[in-house]
């Protein structure tokens, strides 16, 4: 999804508090972040929830298997990331929730569990009522928060609940009689449901895709569906439950992005950059391919913040990243590993080619100042450039040599690149 670097933390947290689903972050068995929906779900205070072990809130009959999955996930095992269980509210009532969960890493490498809870107690009750009596179908469809639908075996909509209007802007009458694939952003996405039904022997769970609202905006939907058969075992129609999850999708994408990238420059963050470096270094060593690395610092960056303010400082970093992207290739890897400290990794690149690239970058930056508040801010950097040698067994050895050259560049006047052979650019 497009990343808006101007999105403030305050705005992001306000968005979180307006989500209907309960979003959380768990570290060491305790909540370290919860939105307002978590507080509402457990019917207690934020303070009480943050100081109470998370697993104490889970129904005693479900506690062991939820805790086991939590430990397995932290241990690196492949664990189902969406499942149902029961919780206990402060009022003593048992609620059933659907949890979607994953992992994110903090800058120091600490793993946190991130996820969301959706209260499906009412939905489960509604489904049970539907199974008991078809005579109640009309009233149930009116109250069902998710979208219930049926299509014939050719995909023509024969029934759809009124709640579709809230999600897609169409009334039930506008959709009945039309092929369901017409409402997908890409008509072929409908085939994903068909494939899932075939692979699941008539059952499809949590198949997600973009549909289109009547006004043309995309809507992210998650669908469970199954094939109904007649008494002779012949398939007659498909029915399912679809849930609009656009806000959750955007949140999931945002959290996934933040786990890997720096939100300001959209370069790799420190952790992800090191992971990518180690992967590419392994390839270079295995096949004896060239490999160059540049560590650089923006010069006098603190003075920009002091003179113009931190917002202009952020704008300077964004400007730096844009100029960098105009010079470096898609195969090059750039990471922001500190406040104004960056590393550029160039696989399949001999030293002389790496030198030419950094020279072009230095020249482009000098020719493209940042215009702010009527002033032109010229950005420069100091850098150290190294290439892989036979003695390099890990990425840390290249980083150490590059850092030493960077220190030399900064201590001898700045605005220069020091190369491993002792030359300067």
C-alpha positions, -999 to +999 in steps of 0.1 A: +000+000+000+012+036-004+030+048+027+023+083+039+054+095+057+035+125+072+012+102+092+019+112+128+020+087+157-009+106+173-030+101+141-020+065+138-030+058+175-063+076+170-070+053+140-062+023+161-086+034+188-114+037+162-110+002+149-139-021+159-115-050+163-093-052+195-057-046+185-028-054+208+009-060+212+022-086+237+057-088+251+068-113+277+033-125+283+018-090+291+001-064+270+024-035+262-002-018+239-039-021+236-065+000+218-098+010+232-116-020+217-095-043+239-107-024+270-143-026+258-140-063+251-128-072+286-151-047+303-123-034+326-097-006+327-066-002+305-045-001+337-059-034+349-053-051+316-017-039+312-006-053+346-024-087+343-008-117+326-025-121+293-033-158+297-052-152+329-078-135+307-084-167+286-111-192+295-095-220+315-105-247+290-088-228+261-058-214+280-034-242+275-037-245+237-035-207+232-004-205+254+012-234+236+007-217+202+021-185+216+053-202+228+056-222+196+053-190+175+080-173+196+101-204+192+101-201+154+076-228+146+049-225+120+017-219+138-018-211+126-022-173+127-060-172+130-082-192+153-111-190+178-111-193+216-130-180+246-122-152+270-134-141+304-146-105+309-145-088+343-182-093+345-177-130+345-192-135+311-176-158+285-171-144+250-158-161+219-133-143+199-114-148+166-078-139+169-054-130+141-019-129+152+017-126+141+052-115+152+071-082+149+106-074+161+118-043+179+150-026+169+169-046+196+156-079+181+130-085+209+100-104+194+066-091+202+032-107+194+009-084+174-027-091+165-063-084+168-094-099+185-128-099+169-158-107+192-177-134+172-201-144+201-231-127+185-221-140+150-219-176+163-253-173+179-267-159+147-253-188+126-268-213+151-302-196+148-299-198+110-292-235+111-322-242+134-349-225+114-350-212+078-382-195+087-362-170+106-338-163+077-352-129+068-349-114+103-315-130+108-302-115+076-313-081+087-294-083+119-263-101+107-233-078+108-214-097+082-225-105+047-243-137+040-247-147+004-257-175-019-248-181-056-259-208-080-233-232-093-225-207-121-217-179-097-249-159-101-260-142-069-293-157-057-294-142-021-273-116-003-280-100+031-288-063+034-255-057+053-238-057+019-249-021+015-227-009+044-197-027+029-201-022-009-228+005-013-252-018-032-286-029-021-294-066-021-318-061-051-290-044-071-268-075-067-292-104-069-292-119-104-257-106-113-225-127-115-205-123-083-172-118-101-185-084-114-180-070-079-143-079-076-116-054-084-101-080-107-128-104-119-103-133-119-099-129-081-133-147-078-114-177-091-095-178-058-127-188-040-134-215-066-099-229-063-101-229-025-135-247-026-120-273-049-088-278-028-108-278+004-133-304-007-161-279-008-150-258+021-131-225+018-119-205+048-105-170+051-101-163+014-092-126+011-095-103-019-102-068-030-138-060-041-150-026-054-175-003-036-201+012-058-182+045-057-151+027-070-130+025-039-114-008-030-128-029-001-109-058+014-131-088+022-125-121+039-148-149+030-157-184+043-177-204+018-189-239+012-208-259-015-243-271-008-254-304-024-288-319-032-300-352-019-282-370-047-249-354-038-249-330-068-236-294-061-265-269-063-252-236-049-224-219-029-231-200+002-208-180+025-201-154+050-180-123+040-165-097+063-153-063+053-118-059+067-104-028+050-092-010+081-077-042+095-060-049+061-044-014+061-034-018+097-018-052+090+000-038+060+012-008+080+025-031+109+042-054+084+058-024+067+070-010+100+085-044+109+108-043+078+112-007+067+120+027+081+087+047+079+104+080+070+127+070+041+111+036+033+146+021+032+152-011+051+154-007+088+185-019+107+173-054+114+159-061+080+190-046+063+214-069+082+192-099+073+194-090+036+231-083+038+238-117+053+217-134+027+234-116-002+269-120+013+263-157+015+254-158-023+285-137-031+308-160-011+293-192-025+297-181-062+327-158-057+309-127-069+319-091-062+302-073-034+306-037-023+294-018+008+292+019+016+286+033+051+277+070+052+266+098+075+249+130+066+273+159+075+262+184+101+227+170+103+222+182+139+227+218+127+198+214+103+175+203+131+187+231+154+183+258+128+151+247+110+135+223+133+130+185+133+103+186+106+128+201+081+153+175+094+128+148+084+123+165+050+160+165+045+162+127+051+133+122+027+151+144+001+183+124+006+164+091+001+148+104-031+181+115-046+196+082-036+168+063-054+175+083-086+211+070-087+211+035-073+198+005-090+169-018-080+195-045-072+212-022-046+201-024-010+199+007+011+193+007+049+188+034+075+207+020+105+207+052+126+194+087+128+213+100+098+234+069+092+229+048+061+245+018+044+244+010+007+250-026-004+258-032-040+259-069-050+275-080-082+295-047-082+333-043-086+350-016-066+354+008-095+317+006-103+308+012-067+331+042-067+313+056-098+279+051-083+288+069-050+305+097-070+273+102-090+252+102-059+275+128-042+273+150-074+235+146-077+231+156-040+252+187-045+232+198-075+198+192-059+195+213-027+165+210-005+143+242-008+128+251+026+114+283+040+131+303+012+164+288+019+184+262+000+199+234+021+228+216+006+233+181+019+266+164+020+278+132+034+310+114+046+314+078+036+336+047+037+336+022+008+348-014+011+346-045-010+344-081+000+376-100+003+385-136+009+390-129+046+354-117+051+335-144+069+306-122+080+290-089+072+303-076+105+338-075+092+328-054+062+308-031+085+338-027+108+362-017+079+336+006+064+330+023+097+367+029+102+369+046+068+338+066+076+354+079+108+384+088+088+363+108+063+345+126+091+377+134+111+396+148+080+371+174+069+338+156+060+321+157+026+343+130+012+344+093+005+373+073+018+381+041-002+398+011+012+429+016-010+435+049+008+422+072-019+395+098-014+367+111-036 
